[in-house]
């Protein structure tokens, strides 16, 4: 038995209800709509056969990627399935024997003649360690060829369901935007629970979200999953200098609740309020973008005064730096925690908070926890000095912000604050202590100050 995923691209937001209803009438059990960042949505409907599930079938357009000649990937771009620690376990022939000159990333070291592919894998169903030993059957033009998973992608904005190696595309007589079908194996015993009822969109998502979320921020729908009679959706909120994401839920058309709020909530972790299958669906909205490198890491400070001095120097040098291409931050709109972590990395050798494989933390929640656990909370704003960190942690649907303290201009309240500007997607001197406090305390948030401890960066 199998799962079948049907894909429809470039769906207007005001057509989502009708599309979900149509898929439900056809027998779909889960329907997910993903913002394609071009003003439309890609809709994926999951049809679940009864009985044990052994594979996932998905059809749609393809393209090619990887290898020394692929200038569409960065010279240092890595892969989602393999990294330096496990590349040696890859199937023989997946990688070229030598790293191509002028590159460091595994994406450019892929052997274009080998049969590999990238797909928007649901790691809750097919984990990365499983994919490293799996083979996917790719079919087109009356032929079928097996291929090895190598990366996550392509981005939903492309309207494609897979990126294939040039050799695999050639073997199947495929050119970019031709159609192919993937049969992806599932681990033994894995199963996606089918909801008891058909999916529906019984509420006006925009109106319900507006009634719950702050009115002084622009709202946009990132992704919505209809799982039986329950809707889950992520809203991007963007103000002039700050932003955040909220995950909302409505059961059976009842009043919606915000069940998760942070600067960045994607990728979502499953838990009591979020079934595994729903987390996997929502995470289809995560984009796989290459990490950006803005400068080499600094060295750990020996004293608190040195930490402050180095942070302030790096802060001033970072002014004007664009955050538009920072992965996971909605084109820089949600990059406040990333920016503070990046300044710390450049100044002191490490970010204050991290995610996944040591990347900069994207959430103010994670940054706040790291500050509380490893650094010194100052008694008041009067104790703050240039190079310290200011933070207003998120409370409920009121999203916080973070930045770095600068020079004092005559009074404590006039002291500069540097942070990411959502409106400009760039790091800027955009607050003073007084204006930062006024803005966030008016939203019911507490504004706190931290001095960084040298020991955390050794």
RADAKA-V711478 format. One record per pair of residues at least 24 apart in sequence whose ideal C-beta (glycine too) atoms are under 7 Angstrom apart, sorted by the first residue. I is the first residue (numbers start at 1). J is the second residue. Records with the same first field share a line. If there is no record, write none. Layout:
BEGIN
I->J + J
END
This chain:
BEGIN
1->49 + 51 + 52 + 53 + 54
2->49 + 53 + 54 + 55 + 56 + 57
3->46 + 47 + 48 + 53 + 56 + 57 + 192
4->47 + 57
5->44 + 45 + 46 + 56 + 58
6->45
7->42 + 44 + 58 + 60 + 161
8->43
9->42 + 159
10->40 + 159
11->40 + 41 + 43
12->40
13->41 + 221
16->41 + 201
17->201
19->43
20->199 + 200 + 201 + 226
21->200
24->198 + 199 + 200
28->199
29->194 + 195
30->199 + 225 + 226 + 227 + 277 + 281
31->199 + 226
32->223 + 225 + 281 + 284
33->223 + 224
34->156 + 223 + 284 + 285
35->221 + 222 + 223 + 285
36->156 + 157
37->157
38->157
42->156 + 159
44->284
48->192 + 194
53->186 + 190 + 191 + 192
54->185 + 186
55->183 + 184 + 185 + 186
56->184 + 186
57->181 + 182 + 183
58->161 + 182
59->179 + 181
60->160 + 161 + 179
61->159 + 160 + 161 + 177 + 178 + 179
62->160 + 162 + 163 + 164 + 174 + 178 + 180
63->154 + 158 + 160 + 163 + 176 + 177
64->163 + 164 + 165 + 166 + 169 + 176
65->118 + 163
66->107 + 110 + 112 + 116 + 165
67->108 + 110 + 111 + 112 + 166
68->100 + 108
70->108
73->107 + 108
74->105 + 290
75->102 + 103 + 104 + 105 + 108
76->104 + 105
77->105 + 107 + 290
78->105 + 106 + 107
79->106 + 107 + 150 + 151
80->151 + 152 + 288
81->128 + 131 + 132 + 149 + 150 + 151
82->106 + 150
83->357
86->132
89->132
91->148
94->148 + 150
107->151
110->150 + 165
112->165 + 166 + 167
113->167
114->165 + 167
115->145 + 146 + 147 + 148 + 165 + 167 + 168
116->147 + 148 + 150 + 165 + 168
117->147 + 149 + 150 + 162 + 163 + 164 + 165 + 168
118->150 + 151 + 152 + 153 + 154 + 162 + 163
119->161 + 162 + 182
120->152 + 153 + 284
121->149 + 152
122->280
124->270 + 276 + 279 + 280
125->186 + 190 + 192 + 280
126->184 + 186 + 187
130->187
134->185
136->182 + 183 + 184
137->183
138->164 + 168 + 172 + 180 + 182
139->180 + 181
140->172 + 174 + 178 + 179 + 180 + 181
141->172 + 173
143->172
145->171 + 172
152->288
153->288
155->287 + 288
192->277
193->277
195->227 + 228
196->228
197->228 + 229
199->226 + 227 + 228
200->226 + 229
201->226 + 231
202->253
203->231 + 250 + 253
205->233
208->250 + 256
209->235 + 248
212->248 + 256 + 258 + 397
213->237 + 246 + 397
214->397 + 398
222->285
223->282 + 284 + 285
225->278 + 281 + 282
227->277 + 278
232->278 + 282
234->265 + 266 + 282 + 285
236->330 + 333
237->399
238->333 + 422
239->422
240->422 + 423
241->419 + 421 + 422 + 423 + 430
242->336 + 399 + 401 + 422
243->333 + 334 + 399 + 422
244->334 + 394 + 399
245->334
246->397
249->273
258->396 + 397
261->394 + 396 + 397 + 399
262->363 + 364 + 365 + 394
263->334 + 336 + 337 + 362 + 363 + 364 + 399
264->328 + 329 + 334 + 362 + 363
266->328
287->327
289->327
291->327 + 359
292->325 + 326
294->321 + 342 + 346
295->346
297->345 + 346 + 349
298->346 + 347 + 348 + 349
299->349
300->348 + 349 + 454 + 457 + 458
301->348 + 454 + 457
302->454
303->454
304->451 + 453 + 454
307->348 + 387 + 452 + 454
308->385 + 386 + 387 + 388
309->387
310->347 + 348
311->343 + 344 + 347 + 348 + 387 + 404 + 452
312->386 + 387 + 406
313->347
314->343 + 346 + 347
315->343 + 404 + 406 + 418
318->343 + 427
319->418 + 427 + 428 + 429
320->426 + 427
321->426 + 427
322->425 + 426
323->420 + 425 + 426 + 427
324->425
328->362
329->362
331->425
332->425
333->422 + 425
334->362
335->420
336->364 + 401 + 402 + 419 + 420
337->361 + 362 + 363 + 364 + 367 + 402
338->362
339->419 + 420 + 427
340->367 + 389 + 402 + 403 + 404
341->367
343->404
348->457
349->457
350->457
364->391 + 393 + 394 + 400 + 402
365->393 + 394
367->391 + 402
368->393
371->450
374->453 + 456
375->450 + 451 + 452 + 453 + 456
376->450 + 451 + 453
377->448 + 450
378->449 + 450 + 451
381->412 + 433 + 449
382->412
383->449
384->415 + 449
388->449 + 450 + 451
389->450 + 452
390->417 + 436 + 447 + 449
391->448
392->440 + 445 + 446 + 447
393->445 + 446
395->444 + 445
398->443 + 444 + 445
400->440 + 445
401->440
403->431
END
